[in-house]
């Protein structure tokens, strides 16, 4: 009986460790950057949602950026739904870019086509004054 309890405890701990580890944001810069573009896709998911926007790349060519956000439940509580953001909408994002320079970031704030600004990082932080 003790062996089975010990084995169950080891299994529970080994399964819980990866769940906690996935929240690391070490691949993102601590600095913010602002980007503007047009929404191409929105995926409201758990544990993280993704917004894809097309921006003008450094060479002037279109480039699709992947913006990571909090989960769909937190976004819904903030009023962010499929009706709030749609493909074709022009948006502005303030986010932490990926450290390796690839086109992606951890989304903080987003100004929607209607001009409203919302926190996409799971909090209810007020919009920055300079955004």
Buried (B, 14 or more C-beta within 10 A) or exposed (E): EEEEEEEEEEEEEEEEEEEEEEEEEEEBBEEBEBBEBBBBEBEBEEEBBBBBBBBEEEEEEEBBBBBBBBBBEBBEEBEBEEEBBEEEBEBBBBBBBBEEEEBBBBBBBBBBBEEEBBBBBBEEEEBEEEB
